[in-house]
């Protein structure tokens, strides 16, 4: 059973950056599309960014120009680089691939 483990969350000031990682226990990202989602308190989980197995990406309007998805096949890891963070980016961030979900990592942006 492939497992996903997110890391890289934390507390950052407005305008700061974080890079989230999603590590898989198998070579799953090279053959499946994946997505980064987030869920803020009291809100529904929403898609932030997605990347196809071929490398095509799309982003939520709120993430365009600030967030970037990348992948390291050798490490079976995908990343979400988040720049120019805003307080409204505060949420638990999850990665998902092939129906699997990680445990989430908390991102808190202070004003």
N, C-alpha and C positions, 0 to 999 in steps of 0.2 A: 504494500500500500504506500503510494507516494504521499509524503507529507510536505506541507508548506510552512515555513517559519519566517515571519516578518520581523524586522528589526530596524533600528535607526530613528525611531520616534524620540520625542523629547520636548523640552520647553525651549522656545526661542522667541526673541523679540520681533515685533513687527518689522518687516523688511529683511529678516534673516533667511537662512537657507537650511534645509535638511535634505539628506538623501536616505530614502527608505530602501531596504533590501527585502527581497522575497526569495528565499533559498528553498529549492526543491530537493528531495532525496533521490530524484531520478531525472533522466533527461526528458523532461516533459514540455519545456517551453519551446523547444525547437520544432515540435510537431503540433502544437496547440496554440490557439489564441489565448491571451490572458488579459485580465483587467485589474485595475486598481479601483477600489471603491472606498467610500468613507461614510461614516455615520456620526453625526453630531447628536448630542443629547436632545431627545424629543423630536428628532427628525428621522425621516426614512433614509435608508442606505441609498447612496447615489453613486453613479459611475463617474469617476474622475478622469480616467485615461484607459485606453485599451491598445493592445498591440497584437497584430496577427502573427502567425508563425512565419510569414514571409517578411515581416518587419514593418508593415504598414501600421500607422498609429492614428488615433483620433483622440480628441480631448474634449472635455466639457468646456463650455464657454468660460466658466470661471477659472479654468486651468490653462487656457490657451495663452501662450507667450510666457508662462511662468513655470510650468511643469514639463518635464521631459521623461519619457519612458525609454529605457535602454535594456539591453540583455547581454549577458555574458554566458555563452553556451558552455564554455569550458568549466564554469563554476555552477552551472545549472541555477543561475540567479538572474532575476530581473530587478531593476532599480526604478525608483521614482525620484528624480531630482526635483526638488521644490525650491524655487527662488521667490524673492519678493513676497514672503509669506504675510498673510493678513490674519487678524483675529478670527475672521469668518472661516478660515481654513482649519480651525480647531475641530478635531474629530478623532475617532478611531479609524485608522486606515487598514484596509484589508486587501490582500491580493487573492485572486481566484483564477484557476485554470482547470479545465476539464471537469468541472463540477466540484472541485475541491476548494476549500477555503482555509486560509491561515487563521491564526488566533487573533490577529490584529495588533497594531502598535499605536499607542496614543501620541498624537501631535497636539501640542498646546502652543498657541501663539499669543503672547501677551501684548497688550496695547501700550 
